[in-house]
């Protein structure tokens, strides 16, 4: 019981810290995506092996109601950070972090309290 609570709190804190950590904007973008992806996996919405960023976005969008284009923005920024030929800007880094936070809220709202509780204690990397 208590170990699971500590694990859940530790995971939440670690992910929150990861979203606030500094560094180059491109790294902030990819870190935001990794945190979002880990949070989705905890809630039973993991990215499948060999699933592209766009395929994952489309699958999630077909089952979860996301707010204000955050999923599209984070997916596009991540694609640019990983495959783009230009450096990311500070604004893009901040936008990705904001989108990841909003997406986490949308996911938690979508799955309800039972799956949130199970996801909080599901063994997984913190991010």
Helices and strands as residue ranges (DSSP letters): H 2-20, H 25-42, H 53-63, H 70-83, H 90-121
